[in-house]
Amino acid sequence: MTRDVPRAPVAAPPMQSRGGPRPRLRVGFAVTGALLVVLTCVLAFGHWEGDTATLTDAVSTLASFLAAGCCIYAASQTHGLSRWSWSLFGSTMIMWTLADVLWFLDGLFDSFHVLIPATN
């Protein structure tokens, strides 16, 4: 009579990374975020401090545009309620970007106050 000895299940070998778009996307997000932080610090604490309201508005507009794009991309890659959530957040970021554009134009042109009386 032979005795059956229970054996431990054999673990599957770890899957190798295919190196698709996700690692490149993460690196792109990290580099973009780092550049925005460095640019913001240079503008806030550099020798341009206090004189670059228009330049900092342009950086803010760019950052909000990138955030809106990231939300749209995330909504396109998800399903169900997560897609709905990213879509709503993306619409908020699009509205924020439009407000930044108006603020930027207000900083560029003094006559723009006629179109937006709330900024006076």
Backbone as a ProteinNet text record, in pm:
[ID]
protein_1_A
[PRIMARY]
MTRDVPRAPVAAPPMQSRGGPRPRLRVGFAVTGALLVVLTCVLAFGHWEGDTATLTDAVSTLASFLAAGCCIYAASQTHGLSRWSWSLFGSTMIMWTLADVLWFLDGLFDSFHVLIPATN
[TERTIARY]
83.3	0	88.5	56.7	133.5	54	125.9	63.5	73.3	-41	-40.4	-3.9	102.7	149	96.3	23.5	-23.8	93.4	84.9	191.8	143	236	204.4	179.1	83.9	60	181.7	208.9	322.5	278.8	355.2	323.4	360.5	280.5	308.9	428.5	508.7	624	573.6	647.1	603.2	602.7	501	491	589.6	647.8	740.9	662.9	714.5	651.7	668.2	560.4	565.6	619.5	630.4	686.7	598.2	468.6	372.9	369.5	257.8	251.1	245.7	207.8	193.7	324.7	436.6	560.9	600.9	583.8	616.7	523.6	396.8	300.2	334.7	373.6	412.1	535.2	630.9	751.6	714.5	626	582.5	512.8	424.5	356.9	456.8	552.8	651.6	737.4	781.3	865.5	786.4	662.5	579.3	552.2	518.4	494.1	617.4	732.9	856.7	889.9	870.9	897.4	804.2	676.9	583.4	621	663.5	704.6	828.1	927.2	1050.4	1020.7	939.7	905.9	830.4	739.6	666.3	760.2	853	948.6	1039.7	1083.7	1169.4	1093	967	888.2	855.2	829.5	790.1	909.2	1024.7	1137.1	1256.9	1248.3	1359.5	1367.5	1453.1	1471	1355	1258.5	1139.2	1026.4	1049.9	944.6	865.3	733.3	644.9	623.1	705.2	692.4	630.7	596.2	557.5	416.1	324.4	186.5	135.7	168.3	122.5	189.6	318.3	389.3	337.4	313	260	117.7	41.1	-91.8	-82.1	16.8	36.4	74	158.2	195.5	73.1	-8.5	-130.8	-225.9	-237.1	-323.4	-272.4	-142.3	-83.2	-106.8	-86.8	-105.2	-250.1	-344.7	-484.5	-524.5	-465.5	-491.2	-437.7	-317	-260.9	-345	-393.8	-478.5	-608.8	-667.7	-789.7	-761.9	-649	-611.7	-591.4	-529.9	-510	-643.4	-736.9	-869.8	-942.1	-931.9	-996.6	-933.5	-801.6	-734.6	-777	-782.8	-823.3	-967.1	-1054.7	-1193.3	-1201.5	-1113.3	-1117.1	-1063.4	-985.8	-925.9	-1003.2	-1106.5	-1181.2	-1323.1	-1398.3	-1534.9	-1625.3	-1753.1	-1852.1	-1849	-1864.4	-1869.6	-1737.8	-1629	-1498.7	-1488.9	-1541.2	-1541.4	-1626.6	-1741.2	-1830.1	-1759.1	-1689.4	-1617.8	-1507.4	-1427.6	-1321	-1377.7	-1492.4	-1554.4	-1600.3	-1659.9	-1703.3	-1584.5	-1479.9	-1360.6	-1295.8	-1295.7	-1240.8	-1319.8	-1452.6	-1532.4	-1502.5	-1478.3	-1439	-1305.3	-1210.7	-1080.2	-1088.7	-1179.2	-1197.8	-1252.8	-1349.3	-1402.2	-1293.5	-1210.2	-1100.5	-1002.6	-975.5	-885.2	-942.5	-1071.6	-1134.6	-1126.4	-1147.2	-1134.3	-990.3	-892.9	-752.3	-720.7	-778.8	-756.6	-811.5	-932.2	-988.3	-903.1	-854.3	-768.7	-637.9	-583	-459.4	-480.6	-591.7	-621.3	-645.3	-705.9	-727.6	-594.2	-495.9	-363.4	-289	-316.9	-248.7	-304.9	-435.1	-500	-579.2	-548.3	-622.1	-763.3	-783.4	-917	-1009.5	-959.5	-1041.3	-1140.3	-1119.1	-1209.2	-1350.4	-1364.9	-1497.2	-1578.6	-1512.9	-1581.8	-1609.7	-1524.3	-1540.5	-1542.5	-1659	-1663.6	-1639.5	-1651.9	-1631.5	-1485.9	-1394	-1252.1	-1204.2	-1287.7	-1246.6	-1231
-116.1	0	123.4	212.5	336	447.1	537	648.8	773.8	840.5	965.2	1080	1147.8	1261.8	1387.6	1471.4	1595.2	1685.3	1738.7	1826.1	1970	2057.4	2201.2	2240.4	2328.9	2372.3	2446.6	2422.5	2486	2624.2	2723.2	2860.7	2881.9	2957.3	2989.6	3083.5	3069.5	3160.9	3303.7	3400.5	3540.2	3579.7	3657.2	3701.8	3815.3	3813	3918.8	4038.6	4155	4277.1	4286.5	4319.7	4332.1	4466.5	4562.7	4692.7	4773	4762.9	4834.2	4982.5	5046.1	5191.8	5235.6	5147.6	5190.8	5238.2	5166.6	5220.5	5354	5368.6	5495.9	5606.1	5571.4	5670.1	5715.7	5623.7	5659.5	5748.7	5716.8	5799.9	5938.4	5943.8	6073.1	6156.7	6093.7	6165.8	6215.4	6131	6170.2	6286.5	6279.5	6386	6516.3	6507.6	6627.2	6689.9	6606.6	6658.2	6722.6	6659.2	6715.7	6848.6	6856.6	6982.3	7094	7061.4	7163.4	7212.4	7120.3	7160.3	7248.4	7209	7287.6	7424.7	7429	7555.8	7647.1	7589.6	7669.1	7724.7	7643.3	7690.7	7799.9	7783.1	7884.7	8016.1	8008.4	8130.1	8195.3	8113.3	8168.9	8225.2	8159.1	8198.9	8250.4	8255	8301.1	8451.3	8500.7	8646	8713.9	8634.8	8692.7	8710.5	8682.4	8682.3	8813.2	8803.1	8918.4	8988.5	8959.3	9027.4	8941.5	8819.1	8726	8672.9	8760.6	8714.1	8647.3	8702.5	8644.7	8511.3	8500.2	8374.6	8265.1	8298.8	8197.4	8158.4	8252	8217.2	8120.7	8138.8	8047.5	7908.1	7899.2	7769.8	7702.3	7781.1	7726.1	7675.8	7749.6	7707	7577.7	7567.6	7445.5	7327.4	7348.5	7240.2	7193	7285.5	7244.1	7175.5	7217.3	7149.6	7006.4	6988.1	6853.2	6766.3	6824.7	6749.2	6707.1	6795.7	6760.6	6647.2	6653.6	6545.9	6413.2	6417.2	6294.7	6235	6320.3	6271.9	6208.4	6270.1	6214.4	6080.2	6071	5943.7	5836.7	5873	5775.9	5730.8	5821.1	5783.9	5688.9	5706.4	5618.4	5478.7	5465.2	5336.7	5258.1	5316.2	5248.9	5219.5	5148.8	5110.2	5133	5140.9	5147.9	5278.6	5266.1	5383.9	5460.1	5389.9	5456.5	5550.7	5506.2	5592.5	5716.9	5697.9	5809.6	5909.3	5857.7	5943.2	6022.2	5955.2	6025.2	6126.7	6095.1	6189.1	6316.1	6300.3	6416.9	6500.8	6433.2	6506.3	6575.1	6507.7	6567.9	6690.2	6684.7	6802.3	6919	6888.6	6994	7055.1	6971.7	7022.6	7101.6	7063.4	7140.9	7279.1	7284.5	7415.3	7498.2	7433.5	7503.8	7558.6	7480.4	7524.9	7646.5	7643.6	7758.8	7882.9	7864.7	7978.3	8029.2	7937.9	7980	8056.8	8014.7	8086.4	8228.3	8242.9	8376.6	8461.6	8401.4	8473.5	8515.4	8425.9	8455.3	8570.7	8567.2	8676	8807.3	8798.5	8918.6	8980.8	8896	8946.7	9005.7	8955.6	9006.2	9138.9	9149.7	9266.4	9342	9467	9548.6	9577.6	9581.7	9610.7	9491.9	9379	9258.2	9272.4	9369.9	9391.2	9425.3	9477.1	9509.7	9382.4	9276.2	9151	9073.9	9090.1	9019.9	9121.8	9180.9	9286.2	9233.6	9105	9051.3	9057.6	9075.3	9078.5	9216.2	9314.9	9451.2	9461.2
0	0	0	-90.2	-96.6	-30.9	18.1	89.4	2.4	-18.4	-95.6	-4	-39.7	38.1	-29.7	45.6	-17.6	-54.9	-170.1	-217.9	-218.5	-195.6	-200	-344.4	-366.1	-504.7	-558.7	-682.6	-748.3	-796.1	-755.5	-795.8	-941.5	-1009.1	-1148.6	-1154.4	-1257.6	-1269.1	-1288.5	-1235.6	-1251.7	-1399.2	-1435.7	-1574.7	-1598.1	-1712.9	-1747.6	-1800	-1771.5	-1818.8	-1969.8	-2036.4	-2181.5	-2226	-2133.5	-2168.8	-2262.9	-2242.3	-2326.6	-2294.2	-2321.4	-2303.2	-2157.4	-2066.1	-1927.3	-1864.9	-1877.3	-1819.3	-1881.2	-2012.1	-2075.8	-2028.6	-2008.6	-1961.8	-1820.8	-1734.9	-1598.2	-1597.2	-1680.7	-1689.4	-1741.4	-1839.6	-1893.2	-1788.4	-1708.5	-1601	-1497.7	-1462.5	-1361.9	-1411.8	-1535.6	-1591	-1603.3	-1652.6	-1665.1	-1529.2	-1431.4	-1295.8	-1236.5	-1254.1	-1201	-1268.5	-1400.2	-1470.6	-1424.9	-1402.2	-1354.9	-1214.7	-1129	-994	-999.4	-1078.6	-1089.9	-1150.1	-1255.5	-1318.4	-1222.4	-1145.4	-1046.9	-940.3	-892.1	-790.8	-847.3	-972.1	-1033.6	-1048.4	-1090.4	-1107	-973.5	-871.5	-741.9	-663.7	-674	-590.5	-669.3	-801.5	-884.1	-890.1	-978.4	-988.5	-1061	-1112.1	-1175.2	-1075.2	-951.5	-849.2	-850.5	-859.3	-854.3	-987.2	-1089.7	-1217.9	-1326.2	-1295.7	-1401.6	-1384.2	-1354.7	-1337.2	-1464.2	-1578.3	-1703.7	-1731.4	-1701.9	-1723.4	-1630.9	-1505.6	-1413.3	-1450.9	-1505.9	-1555.5	-1672.6	-1758	-1870.3	-1821.2	-1718.7	-1661.9	-1599.7	-1529.5	-1470	-1577.1	-1686.4	-1797.1	-1857.9	-1877.7	-1931.3	-1837.1	-1708	-1611.2	-1606.9	-1610.7	-1607.2	-1737.4	-1850.8	-1977.6	-1974	-1919.2	-1907	-1813.5	-1704.4	-1611.8	-1678.8	-1759.1	-1832.1	-1930.3	-1997.7	-2089.6	-2018.8	-1902.2	-1824.8	-1780.7	-1742.2	-1702.1	-1820	-1936.4	-2055.3	-2091.4	-2081	-2108.4	-2008.4	-1881.4	-1779.7	-1801.9	-1843.1	-1870.8	-1989.7	-2086.5	-2203.7	-2173.1	-2066	-2033.1	-1927.3	-1869.7	-1763.3	-1810.1	-1724.7	-1758.2	-1638.3	-1664.2	-1557.5	-1481.5	-1350.2	-1264.8	-1261.9	-1278.9	-1281.5	-1402.2	-1515.2	-1633.9	-1609.5	-1544.8	-1512.9	-1421	-1321.8	-1227.5	-1297.4	-1381.3	-1453.3	-1551.1	-1611.8	-1705.1	-1633.4	-1516.6	-1439.8	-1394	-1346.8	-1304.8	-1425.1	-1540.2	-1661.9	-1705.8	-1692.1	-1728.7	-1634.8	-1508.8	-1414.8	-1455.3	-1495.7	-1535.5	-1666.3	-1755.7	-1878.7	-1844.9	-1752.8	-1711.3	-1643	-1562.6	-1495.7	-1599.4	-1703.5	-1809.9	-1882	-1911.1	-1975.9	-1887.1	-1757.1	-1665.4	-1662.3	-1666.6	-1670.8	-1799	-1910.3	-2036.5	-2026.2	-1970.7	-1954	-1860.2	-1753.7	-1658.5	-1725.5	-1807	-1879.4	-1977.2	-2051	-2144.6	-2071.5	-1954.1	-1873.8	-1831.5	-1802.5	-1767	-1885.4	-2005.3	-2124.4	-2173.1	-2172.5	-2232.4	-2126.4	-2109.5	-2012.7	-2060	-2191.6	-2243.8	-2231.3	-2187.6	-2174.5	-2059	-1971.5	-1858.4	-1903.6	-2024.1	-2074.6	-2094.9	-2139.9	-2163.1	-2034.6	-1935.9	-1809	-1697.9	-1669.2	-1568.1	-1426.6	-1403.3	-1268.5	-1225.6	-1320	-1285.9	-1243.6	-1249.8	-1208.4	-1059
[MASK]
++++++++++++++++++++++++++++++++++++++++++++++++++++++++++++++++++++++++++++++++++++++++++++++++++++++++++++++++++++++++

